[in-house]
Amino acid sequence: MAIIGASNDRQKYGNKAVRAYLQQGYSVYPVNPNESQIENLPVFKSIQDVPVRPERTSVYIPPHVLLTLLPDIAARGCDELWLNPGTDSPEVVAEAERLRLNVVQACSILGVGLSPEQL
């Protein structure tokens, strides 16, 4: 599970997602070019640096930034690209589909059976 836009701020969804996936037993790969460690996990500067092909990639970044990262996400590959609320736009969805990414437009925290308010 790669989380692009992972954060050290425990109030942000990018941090809550890291904790939610850890609680559910996933191997978590936080991605953030400005952090070195999040929730005691090593942080990767880009999706290309993640050492495995993630089953899921969940994003917590603005659409205009995500558009620039979609080619790297597609090159790395994943079974599902989760576009959390606030990360998608018609342009992002169209480009992700053009790159043949399997897009899920939903909260990835809810997707593993937890509520962000519980974290």
C-alpha positions as CSV (number, residue, x, y, z in Angstrom):
1,M,0.0,0.0,0.0
2,A,1.6,3.2,-1.1
3,I,0.2,6.5,0.3
4,I,1.2,9.5,-1.8
5,G,0.9,12.6,0.3
6,A,1.5,10.8,3.6
7,S,1.9,13.3,6.5
8,N,3.4,13.5,10.0
9,D,0.4,15.7,11.0
10,R,-1.9,13.2,12.8
11,Q,-4.9,15.4,12.0
12,K,-4.4,15.1,8.2
13,Y,-5.9,12.3,6.2
14,G,-2.5,11.4,4.7
15,N,-1.5,10.4,8.3
16,K,-4.8,8.8,9.2
17,A,-4.5,6.6,6.1
18,V,-1.0,5.4,7.2
19,R,-2.4,4.4,10.6
20,A,-5.6,2.8,9.2
21,Y,-3.7,0.6,6.8
22,L,-1.1,-0.4,9.5
23,Q,-4.0,-1.3,11.9
24,Q,-5.5,-3.5,9.2
25,G,-2.2,-5.4,8.7
26,Y,-1.0,-3.8,5.4
27,S,2.6,-3.2,4.5
28,V,2.6,0.6,4.1
29,Y,4.9,2.7,2.0
30,P,4.5,6.4,2.7
31,V,5.5,8.8,-0.1
32,N,6.4,12.4,0.6
33,P,9.4,14.2,-0.8
34,N,9.7,16.4,2.4
35,E,9.6,13.7,5.1
36,S,12.1,11.0,6.2
37,Q,9.9,9.1,8.6
38,I,6.1,8.9,9.2
39,E,4.6,6.8,12.0
40,N,8.0,5.1,12.5
41,L,8.1,4.1,8.8
42,P,10.7,5.1,6.3
43,V,9.3,7.6,3.7
44,F,10.0,7.4,0.0
45,K,10.6,10.5,-2.0
46,S,8.5,9.3,-5.0
47,I,6.4,6.4,-6.0
48,Q,9.3,5.2,-8.2
49,D,11.4,4.7,-5.0
50,V,8.9,2.3,-3.4
51,P,10.6,-1.1,-3.4
52,V,7.6,-3.1,-4.4
53,R,4.8,-2.7,-6.9
54,P,1.9,-1.6,-4.6
55,E,-1.4,-3.4,-4.7
56,R,-3.1,-0.1,-3.9
57,T,-1.9,3.4,-4.2
58,S,-3.9,6.0,-2.3
59,V,-3.4,9.7,-2.9
60,Y,-3.8,12.7,-0.7
61,I,-2.5,15.5,-2.9
62,P,-4.2,18.3,-4.9
63,P,-5.4,17.4,-8.4
64,H,-2.9,19.8,-10.2
65,V,0.0,18.0,-8.4
66,L,-1.5,14.6,-9.0
67,L,-1.7,15.2,-12.7
68,T,2.1,15.6,-12.9
69,L,2.6,12.3,-10.9
70,L,0.2,10.1,-12.8
71,P,2.8,9.0,-15.4
72,D,5.1,7.8,-12.6
73,I,2.2,6.0,-10.8
74,A,1.3,4.3,-14.1
75,A,5.0,3.3,-14.7
76,R,5.3,1.9,-11.2
77,G,1.9,0.1,-11.5
78,C,-0.7,-0.8,-9.0
79,D,-3.9,-2.8,-8.9
80,E,-6.0,0.1,-7.7
81,L,-5.5,3.9,-7.6
82,W,-7.6,5.4,-4.8
83,L,-8.5,9.0,-5.4
84,N,-9.6,10.3,-2.0
85,P,-12.1,13.2,-1.7
86,G,-10.4,16.4,-2.9
87,T,-7.8,14.7,-5.0
88,D,-9.8,14.0,-8.1
89,S,-10.9,16.2,-11.0
90,P,-12.3,15.4,-14.4
91,E,-8.8,15.9,-15.8
92,V,-7.2,13.6,-13.2
93,V,-9.8,10.9,-13.9
94,A,-9.5,11.2,-17.6
95,E,-5.7,11.0,-17.5
96,A,-5.6,8.1,-15.1
97,E,-8.0,6.2,-17.3
98,R,-6.0,7.0,-20.4
99,L,-3.0,5.6,-18.6
100,R,-5.1,2.5,-17.9
101,L,-5.1,2.9,-14.1
102,N,-7.9,1.2,-12.2
103,V,-9.4,4.3,-10.5
104,V,-11.4,4.1,-7.3
105,Q,-13.0,7.4,-6.3
106,A,-13.6,6.9,-2.6
107,C,-12.1,7.3,0.8
108,S,-9.4,4.6,1.1
109,I,-9.7,4.7,4.9
110,L,-13.4,3.7,4.7
111,G,-12.3,1.2,2.1
112,V,-10.4,-0.8,4.8
113,G,-13.4,-0.7,7.2
114,L,-12.3,2.2,9.4
115,S,-13.7,5.7,9.9
116,P,-11.3,8.7,9.8
117,E,-12.9,10.0,12.9
118,Q,-11.8,6.8,14.8
119,L,-8.1,7.6,14.1
